[in-house]
Amino acid sequence: MIIDDEEKLRILLSRIIGLEGFEVLQAGDCRSALKKLAQSDIDVVLCDVKLPDGNGVELSKIIKDKYPLVEVILLTAYGNIPDGVQAIKNGAFDYITKGDDNNKIIPLLYRAIEKAELSKRVQHLEKQLDSRYSFDGIIGKSKVIQQAADLARKVAQTDTTVLLTGETGTGKEVFAQAIHQAGLRRNKNFVIINCSAFNKELLESEMFGHKAGAFTGASNDHKGLFEEANNGTIFLDEIGEMALELQAKLLRVIESGEFIKVGESKPTRVNVRIMAATNKNLKDEIAAGNFREDLFYRISVFQIHLPALRERISDIEPLTKFFVSILSTKINKKISKVSDDCLEALKLHTWNGNIRELKNIIERSVILTTGDEITLQSLPLELQNNAVHNKKGKQLSAFDLNSAEKLHIQKVMNYTNGNKTETARLLNIALTTLYRKLDEYNIV
């Protein structure tokens, strides 16, 4: 958009710019310019400094405050250094003199367009990032997962150290990402390190870095992940696997914000938020002498336990449909439905691998499916057999008390991984009674 009270100049510039393939709008004053900005998707504004109802330098600030992705180039009939300085402070892309700099307008316009498009792409990526890693990306409405998400939301706006516990595949990294994304450090680095993926020496080097010559093969200085995460967040996954010597070094970082690189003598200071995760019972590890008690109390200031998938059966359907949607798009298939018997079979499974196992099974099913619906036949044989055995059982009405009893027994059996003695104990019934009911309802 060109903003200038000289109509002939506006028309001339419009023709020149239009020949480059751009759509050009015109405005003769501040008021009409702001109205058109509100109605149109404009990337670049060419604005005169002297306008009938205002000043272009002041208008540039109004535009940048209201439309930060719009680039503003100011035009003036005579050079004025203070105005130019103020225009740049207000966020203007550039400031040029009319007449003398006419040959600069088109190249300058292309650079401004390029910056505007880059800003739009960055904003789009940030929105995708927010969507992918925000709490909205946590699928499920079950009470247990919503309770965990509520705790995570509350701690996100603080710098408190968080310990995420739960079985493998329950989504601890997803929660850590969501906490970071909703927190005070969301625009800084989120660095992940899997403590079980390295031996003690390599893990120390990865976490804290090393100086050249610190050990054989260390030919260059190496920046550790704590430095990479400075002012951001570091997520220590599977912290229960960390060697005791490194636990002592981690404790020092938490207490003082300092560590010493391998082969270095002076400390390096960092300001990071620490989050950790484990599938182990760290109190049992403390009792066994494998984990420092003082470190446990430092990292577990705020604990969040993530439930196993078998504890949130109602979330299997939305999770399945979510995975079908993203995985079918990934491999360019149009799959929009999941059959009822397929969903029922998924709900009967024990899910020892939790959400990660569900995702893998759905990916397999998507690959095998030729139509637009995921069916029972696309599931692994084990899950198909569970569904077949369940169908052979007594057909019960949804309103029948026995139906509720059967479903409850099945859930407890899933929870105990089929351990009948433990199931009977949790149900507070005799083992013989459990066997009778398993036979009556044909629960395998």
C-alpha positions as CSV (number, residue, x, y, z in Angstrom):
1,M,0.0,0.0,0.0
2,I,1.2,3.5,-0.9
3,I,0.2,6.3,1.5
4,D,0.8,9.8,0.0
5,D,-1.4,12.8,-0.4
6,E,0.1,13.5,-3.9
7,E,-2.3,11.6,-6.2
8,K,-0.1,11.7,-9.3
9,L,2.9,10.3,-7.3
10,R,0.7,7.5,-5.9
11,I,-0.5,6.5,-9.4
12,L,3.0,6.6,-10.8
13,L,4.4,4.4,-8.0
14,S,1.4,2.1,-8.3
15,R,2.1,1.5,-12.0
16,I,5.9,0.9,-11.5
17,I,5.3,-1.5,-8.6
18,G,2.3,-3.2,-10.4
19,L,4.6,-4.0,-13.3
20,E,6.6,-6.1,-10.9
21,G,3.5,-8.3,-10.3
22,F,2.4,-6.8,-7.0
23,E,-1.1,-5.9,-6.1
24,V,-1.1,-2.2,-5.0
25,L,-3.5,-0.3,-2.8
26,Q,-3.5,3.5,-2.3
27,A,-4.4,5.8,0.5
28,G,-4.2,9.6,0.7
29,D,-4.1,10.0,4.5
30,C,-3.6,8.2,7.8
31,R,-7.2,7.5,8.5
32,S,-8.0,5.8,5.1
33,A,-4.7,3.9,5.3
34,L,-5.5,2.4,8.7
35,K,-9.0,1.5,7.4
36,K,-7.5,-0.4,4.4
37,L,-4.9,-2.1,6.6
38,A,-7.7,-3.5,8.7
39,Q,-9.5,-4.8,5.6
40,S,-6.7,-6.2,3.5
41,D,-3.7,-8.5,3.8
42,I,-0.8,-6.0,3.2
43,D,2.9,-7.0,3.4
44,V,4.6,-3.6,2.8
45,V,3.6,0.0,3.2
46,L,5.3,2.9,1.4
47,C,4.4,5.9,3.4
48,D,5.1,9.7,3.0
49,V,6.3,11.5,6.1
50,K,4.1,14.6,5.6
51,L,0.4,13.6,5.5
52,P,-2.8,15.8,5.8
53,D,-3.9,14.3,9.1
54,G,-0.7,13.1,10.7
55,N,3.0,12.3,10.5
56,G,4.3,9.2,8.7
57,V,6.9,8.6,11.4
58,E,4.2,8.4,14.1
59,L,2.0,6.3,11.7
60,S,4.8,3.8,11.3
61,K,4.7,3.1,15.0
62,I,1.0,2.7,15.0
63,I,1.2,0.3,12.1
64,K,4.0,-1.8,13.6
65,D,2.3,-1.9,17.0
66,K,-1.0,-3.2,15.4
67,Y,0.4,-5.2,12.5
68,P,3.9,-6.3,13.5
69,L,4.4,-8.4,10.3
70,V,3.9,-5.4,8.0
71,E,7.1,-3.7,6.8
72,V,7.0,0.1,6.5
73,I,9.2,2.1,4.2
74,L,9.1,5.9,4.8
75,L,9.3,8.4,1.9
76,T,10.2,12.1,2.4
77,A,10.7,15.0,0.0
78,Y,13.9,16.0,1.9
79,G,16.3,14.2,4.1
80,N,15.8,14.6,7.8
81,I,18.2,12.6,10.0
82,P,16.2,12.8,13.3
83,D,13.1,11.6,11.5
84,G,15.0,8.8,10.0
85,V,16.5,7.7,13.3
86,Q,13.0,7.8,15.0
87,A,11.5,5.9,12.1
88,I,13.9,3.0,12.5
89,K,13.3,3.1,16.3
90,N,9.6,2.8,15.5
91,G,10.3,-0.4,13.6
92,A,10.3,1.0,10.0
93,F,12.2,-1.2,7.5
94,D,13.9,1.8,5.8
95,Y,13.7,5.6,5.2
96,I,14.5,7.0,1.8
97,T,14.3,10.4,0.0
98,K,11.8,10.9,-2.9
99,G,13.3,11.6,-6.3
100,D,16.9,11.0,-5.4
101,D,16.3,7.4,-4.4
102,N,13.6,6.4,-6.9
103,N,16.0,3.7,-8.4
104,K,16.2,2.2,-4.9
105,I,12.5,1.6,-4.4
106,I,12.0,-1.6,-6.3
107,P,15.1,-3.5,-4.8
108,L,14.2,-2.1,-1.4
109,L,10.6,-3.3,-1.9
110,Y,11.8,-6.8,-2.7
111,R,13.9,-7.0,0.4
112,A,11.0,-5.8,2.5
113,I,8.7,-8.4,0.9
114,E,11.2,-11.1,1.6
115,K,11.4,-10.0,5.3
116,A,7.6,-9.9,5.6
117,E,7.3,-13.4,4.1
118,L,10.0,-14.7,6.4
119,S,8.2,-13.2,9.4
120,K,5.0,-14.9,8.3
121,R,6.7,-18.3,8.0
122,V,8.3,-17.9,11.4
123,Q,4.9,-17.0,12.9
124,H,3.3,-20.0,11.2
125,L,6.0,-22.3,12.5
126,E,5.6,-20.9,16.0
127,K,1.9,-21.6,15.9
128,Q,2.6,-25.1,14.8
129,L,5.1,-25.5,17.6
130,D,2.6,-24.2,20.1
131,S,0.0,-26.6,18.8
132,R,2.3,-29.6,18.7
133,Y,4.0,-29.1,22.1
134,S,1.3,-27.3,24.0
135,F,-1.1,-28.9,26.5
136,D,-3.7,-29.0,23.6
137,G,-1.4,-31.7,22.2
138,I,-2.1,-34.0,25.1
139,I,-4.8,-36.3,23.9
140,G,-7.4,-37.7,26.4
141,K,-10.2,-36.6,28.6
142,S,-9.9,-39.3,31.3
143,K,-9.8,-38.0,34.9
144,V,-6.3,-39.4,35.5
145,I,-4.7,-37.7,32.5
146,Q,-6.5,-34.4,33.1
147,Q,-5.3,-34.4,36.7
148,A,-1.7,-34.8,35.5
149,A,-2.2,-32.0,32.9
150,D,-3.7,-29.7,35.5
151,L,-0.6,-30.1,37.7
152,A,1.7,-29.5,34.8
153,R,-0.1,-26.3,33.8
154,K,0.2,-25.0,37.4
155,V,4.0,-25.7,37.6
156,A,4.7,-24.4,34.0
157,Q,4.7,-20.7,35.0
158,T,7.4,-21.3,37.6
159,D,11.1,-22.3,37.4
160,T,10.6,-25.2,39.8
161,T,12.4,-28.5,39.1
162,V,9.9,-31.1,37.9
163,L,10.2,-34.9,38.1
164,L,7.9,-36.9,35.7
165,T,7.3,-40.5,36.7
166,G,5.5,-43.3,34.9
167,E,6.1,-46.4,32.8
168,T,7.9,-46.3,29.5
169,G,5.8,-44.8,26.7
170,T,3.4,-42.9,28.9
171,G,4.3,-39.5,27.3
172,K,6.8,-38.0,29.8
173,E,8.7,-36.2,27.1
174,V,5.4,-34.8,25.7
175,F,4.5,-33.4,29.1
176,A,8.0,-31.9,29.5
177,Q,7.7,-30.1,26.1
178,A,4.3,-28.8,27.1
179,I,5.5,-27.5,30.4
180,H,8.5,-25.7,28.7
181,Q,6.2,-24.3,25.9
182,A,3.8,-22.8,28.5
183,G,6.6,-21.5,30.7
184,L,8.7,-18.4,31.2
185,R,11.5,-19.9,29.0
186,R,9.4,-20.9,26.0
187,N,11.5,-18.8,23.6
188,K,14.7,-20.4,24.7
189,N,16.2,-23.8,24.0
190,F,14.6,-27.0,25.1
191,V,17.4,-29.6,25.3
192,I,16.8,-33.3,25.8
193,I,19.3,-35.9,26.9
194,N,18.6,-39.6,27.4
195,C,20.7,-40.7,30.4
196,S,20.4,-44.3,29.4
197,A,21.9,-43.8,26.0
198,F,25.5,-43.2,27.1
199,N,28.1,-44.7,29.3
200,K,29.3,-42.6,32.3
201,E,32.3,-40.9,30.5
202,L,30.3,-40.0,27.3
203,L,27.3,-38.8,29.3
204,E,29.5,-36.5,31.4
205,S,31.0,-35.1,28.2
206,E,27.6,-34.7,26.6
207,M,26.1,-33.0,29.6
208,F,29.0,-30.7,30.6
209,G,31.3,-30.6,27.6
210,H,35.1,-31.0,27.5
211,K,38.3,-29.1,26.6
212,A,40.5,-30.2,23.7
213,G,42.9,-32.9,24.9
214,A,40.8,-33.9,27.9
215,F,40.9,-37.5,26.8
216,T,41.9,-39.5,23.8
217,G,40.0,-38.3,20.7
218,A,39.0,-35.0,22.2
219,S,40.7,-32.9,19.5
220,N,38.4,-29.8,19.9
221,D,36.6,-28.0,22.7
222,H,33.1,-29.5,23.0
223,K,30.1,-27.4,24.3
224,G,27.9,-29.5,26.6
225,L,24.1,-29.7,26.6
226,F,23.8,-27.7,29.8
227,E,25.5,-24.8,28.0
228,E,23.3,-25.3,25.0
229,A,20.3,-25.1,27.4
230,N,21.5,-21.9,29.1
231,N,18.5,-19.6,29.9
232,G,16.2,-22.4,28.7
233,T,15.2,-25.9,29.9
234,I,17.1,-29.2,30.0
235,F,15.2,-32.5,30.2
236,L,17.0,-35.4,31.7
237,D,15.2,-38.5,30.5
238,E,15.7,-41.8,32.4
239,I,17.6,-40.0,35.1
240,G,17.4,-43.2,37.2
241,E,20.1,-44.6,34.9
242,M,22.7,-41.9,35.7
243,A,25.9,-43.1,37.4
244,L,26.4,-42.0,41.0
245,E,29.5,-39.9,40.2
246,L,27.5,-37.8,37.7
247,Q,24.7,-37.5,40.1
248,A,27.0,-35.6,42.4
249,K,28.0,-33.3,39.6
250,L,24.4,-32.7,38.7
251,L,23.6,-31.9,42.3
252,R,26.2,-29.1,42.2
253,V,24.6,-27.6,39.1
254,I,21.2,-27.6,40.8
255,E,22.6,-26.0,44.0
256,S,25.0,-23.5,42.5
257,G,24.4,-23.2,38.8
258,E,28.0,-24.2,38.1
259,F,29.8,-27.1,36.7
260,I,33.4,-27.9,35.5
261,K,33.9,-29.3,32.0
262,V,36.0,-32.4,31.5
263,G,39.6,-31.3,31.4
264,E,38.8,-27.8,32.6
265,S,39.7,-26.2,36.0
266,K,37.5,-23.2,36.2
267,P,33.7,-23.5,36.6
268,T,31.1,-22.6,34.0
269,R,27.9,-20.8,35.1
270,V,24.5,-21.6,33.6
271,N,20.9,-20.6,34.3
272,V,18.7,-23.5,33.3
273,R,15.4,-25.1,34.4
274,I,15.8,-28.8,35.0
275,M,13.1,-31.3,34.3
276,A,13.7,-35.1,34.7
277,A,11.9,-38.3,34.0
278,T,12.2,-41.9,35.1
279,N,10.3,-45.2,34.8
280,K,12.0,-46.5,38.0
281,N,10.9,-46.1,41.6
282,L,13.7,-43.8,42.7
283,K,13.0,-44.5,46.4
284,D,13.7,-48.2,45.7
285,E,16.9,-47.1,43.9
286,I,18.0,-45.0,46.9
287,A,17.4,-48.1,49.2
288,A,19.5,-50.2,46.8
289,G,22.3,-47.6,46.8
290,N,21.9,-46.7,43.2
291,F,20.6,-43.1,43.5
292,R,21.5,-40.2,45.8
293,E,18.8,-39.3,48.3
294,D,19.9,-35.6,48.3
295,L,19.6,-35.5,44.5
296,F,16.1,-37.1,44.7
297,Y,14.8,-34.4,46.9
298,R,16.3,-31.7,44.7
299,I,14.8,-33.0,41.5
300,S,11.4,-34.1,43.0
301,V,10.3,-30.7,44.3
302,F,7.2,-31.1,42.1
303,Q,6.3,-34.6,41.0
304,I,3.8,-35.5,38.3
305,H,2.9,-39.2,37.8
306,L,1.7,-40.1,34.3
307,P,-0.8,-43.0,34.2
308,A,-0.4,-46.1,32.2
309,L,-2.6,-46.5,29.2
310,R,-4.5,-49.4,30.8
311,E,-5.5,-46.9,33.5
312,R,-7.2,-44.6,31.0
313,I,-9.1,-47.0,28.7
314,S,-11.5,-44.2,27.7
315,D,-8.6,-42.3,26.0
316,I,-7.8,-45.2,23.6
317,E,-10.4,-44.2,21.1
318,P,-9.3,-40.5,20.7
319,L,-5.6,-41.5,20.7
320,T,-6.3,-44.1,18.0
321,K,-8.2,-41.6,15.8
322,F,-5.4,-39.0,16.3
323,F,-2.7,-41.5,15.3
324,V,-4.7,-42.7,12.3
325,S,-5.1,-39.1,11.2
326,I,-1.4,-38.1,11.4
327,L,0.0,-41.4,10.2
328,S,-2.3,-41.8,7.2
329,T,-1.4,-38.3,6.1
330,K,2.3,-39.1,6.6
331,I,2.1,-42.0,4.2
332,N,-0.4,-40.4,1.8
333,K,-3.4,-42.5,2.5
334,K,-7.0,-41.3,3.0
335,I,-8.2,-43.2,6.1
336,S,-11.0,-41.5,8.0
337,K,-12.6,-44.3,10.1
338,V,-11.8,-47.0,12.7
339,S,-14.3,-49.9,13.0
340,D,-16.1,-50.6,16.3
341,D,-14.7,-54.1,16.7
342,C,-11.2,-52.7,16.1
343,L,-11.6,-50.2,18.8
344,E,-13.0,-52.8,21.2
345,A,-10.0,-55.0,20.5
346,L,-7.7,-52.1,21.3
347,K,-9.5,-51.5,24.6
348,L,-9.0,-55.1,25.7
349,H,-5.3,-55.1,25.2
350,T,-2.9,-54.8,28.2
351,W,-0.7,-52.1,26.6
352,N,2.6,-52.8,28.5
353,G,4.3,-50.4,26.0
354,N,1.6,-47.8,26.6
355,I,1.0,-44.9,24.1
356,R,4.2,-45.8,22.2
357,E,3.0,-49.3,21.6
358,L,-0.4,-48.0,20.5
359,K,1.2,-45.7,18.0
360,N,3.3,-48.5,16.6
361,I,0.3,-50.8,16.2
362,I,-1.7,-48.0,14.5
363,E,1.2,-47.3,12.1
364,R,1.2,-51.0,11.1
365,S,-2.5,-51.0,10.6
366,V,-2.4,-47.9,8.5
367,I,0.2,-49.5,6.2
368,L,-1.9,-52.7,5.9
369,T,-5.2,-50.9,5.3
370,T,-6.3,-50.6,1.6
371,G,-9.7,-48.8,2.1
372,D,-10.7,-45.8,4.2
373,E,-11.3,-47.7,7.5
374,I,-9.0,-49.4,10.0
375,T,-10.5,-52.8,10.7
376,L,-9.9,-55.6,13.2
377,Q,-8.1,-57.6,10.5
378,S,-5.3,-55.0,10.3
379,L,-4.4,-55.5,13.9
380,P,-1.8,-58.0,15.2
381,L,-3.1,-61.6,15.7
382,E,-2.8,-61.3,19.5
383,L,-5.3,-58.3,19.5
384,Q,-7.6,-60.1,17.1
385,N,-7.7,-63.2,19.3
386,N,-8.6,-61.0,22.3
387,A,-11.6,-59.7,20.4
388,V,-12.7,-63.1,19.3
389,H,-12.6,-64.5,22.8
390,N,-14.5,-61.5,24.1
391,K,-17.3,-62.1,21.5
392,K,-17.7,-65.7,22.6
393,G,-18.5,-64.5,26.1
394,K,-22.0,-63.9,27.4
395,Q,-23.7,-61.0,25.5
396,L,-24.9,-58.5,28.1
397,S,-26.9,-55.4,27.9
398,A,-25.2,-52.1,28.6
399,F,-27.7,-51.5,31.4
400,D,-27.1,-55.0,33.0
401,L,-25.3,-55.0,36.3
402,N,-23.3,-58.0,35.1
403,S,-22.1,-56.0,32.2
404,A,-20.5,-53.5,34.6
405,E,-19.0,-56.3,36.6
406,K,-17.5,-58.0,33.5
407,L,-16.0,-54.7,32.4
408,H,-14.5,-54.0,35.8
409,I,-13.0,-57.4,36.1
410,Q,-11.5,-57.0,32.6
411,K,-9.9,-53.7,33.5
412,V,-8.4,-55.1,36.7
413,M,-7.1,-58.1,34.8
414,N,-5.5,-55.7,32.3
415,Y,-4.0,-53.6,35.2
416,T,-2.4,-56.7,36.7
417,N,-1.2,-58.1,33.3
418,G,-3.4,-61.2,33.8
419,N,-2.2,-62.0,37.3
420,K,-5.3,-63.7,38.7
421,T,-4.1,-63.8,42.3
422,E,-3.4,-60.1,42.3
423,T,-6.7,-59.4,40.5
424,A,-8.6,-61.4,43.2
425,R,-6.8,-59.4,45.9
426,L,-7.6,-56.0,44.3
427,L,-11.3,-57.1,43.8
428,N,-11.4,-58.3,47.4
429,I,-12.9,-61.7,46.4
430,A,-11.7,-65.3,46.7
431,L,-9.6,-66.7,43.9
432,T,-12.1,-69.4,43.3
433,T,-14.8,-66.7,42.9
434,L,-12.7,-65.0,40.4
435,Y,-12.1,-68.2,38.4
436,R,-15.9,-68.8,38.3
437,K,-16.6,-65.3,37.1
438,L,-13.9,-65.5,34.5
439,D,-15.5,-68.6,33.2
440,E,-19.0,-67.1,33.3
441,Y,-18.0,-64.0,31.3
442,N,-15.4,-65.9,29.2
443,I,-12.6,-63.5,30.1
444,V,-9.3,-65.0,29.1
